[in-house]
Amino acid sequence: MCPLRSGSGTRFKLLEALSCGCPVVSTTIGAEGLGAMDGVNMLLRDTPQRFADGVIHLLKHPELARNMGMAGREWVVAKHSWSMSAQILREAYSAIMNTMI
């Protein structure tokens, strides 16, 4: 669960939970900048009632929770691994260097 309603910074705890295959319910602010897809790799719920309903829904539907957890893990490995982050940085640095020359 990631019920953030304000804040900034990196979302390492959220990514760590996803990488472990845990199903996640978050606010859109909690998942900001990650490119998460509601209902695919996590549930995004912005009001306290909808957030609680999302948690209860996953608890009542363990197979859905398992599938969402696996989808979240696959998504993190594909899009947010350290090697992927390094590749994005390399490409950004290359682009900067090419424009400076």
N, C-alpha and C positions, 0 to 999 in steps of 0.2 A: 504494500500500500504506500502511496506517495500523495498525501492530501495537501500538497503545497498550494497556497492561495496567493503567495507573493514570494519574491526572492529572485536570486540570480545565481550564477555559478554553474559548474559542471554537474552532470547528473550521474556521477559514478556509482552511487548506491543503487540507483534504478537500473543502470546497465549491468551491475553485478548481479542483482536479483534475476534479471532476465537471462543473463549468461548461465545461471544455475538452473534454468528451466522453470523458475517460479512464475506462476501466472501473476500479472500485475494489474492493479487498478490505480490509476493516477489521475490527477487533474491535467488539463492541457498545459497549465503553467509548469507542473512537475515534469512533463515530458517535452517542454519547449525546446526546439532546436534539434530534436532527435529524429524527426520525420516518422514518428510512430503512426500506425494506422489503427484507428479504433475498431475493436472487434476482430482484428487480425492477429496482432502481436501483443496487444494489451487492451484494457478497457479504459477509455477516457471519460471521466465524469466530473462535472464542475460544480454541482450543488451538493451540499451535505446529504440530502435525501437520495439523489441519484448515485452518489459515491457509495453509500451504504447499500443501496439496491444492487449495485454492481458486485460488491463483495459477497452479499448473500446469494446472488445468482451463481457465482462461481462455486460457492460452498455447496449449493444444492445440485450442481451439475459437475461432478468431479471429472467426467470424461472431457467436457468442454475446457475445464481448468487445465487438465493435462495437455490437451491439444494446443491451447493457447500458450502454455508454458514452453512446449517444444517449438512452436512457431516463433515465440519471442527469442528463444536461444538461437535458433537458426538465423534470425534477423540480426541479432547482435554480432554473431560470428561473421556474417557476411558484410555488415555495414559499419560496425563499431569496434572491430578488433584493433589491437595495437599495430599490427602490420598494415591494416587499412588506413589507420590514422597516419602512419609514417609515409605511406604512399601519397596520401593527399598533401601532406607537408612538402614532400619532395617535388610534387607537381607544382605547388604554389611557389616554392623557391625557384624552380626552373623558370617559371613564367616571369617572375620578378627579375631574375638575372638576364633573361632574354630581352626584356624591355629596357634594361639599363645599358646594354651594350650598343 
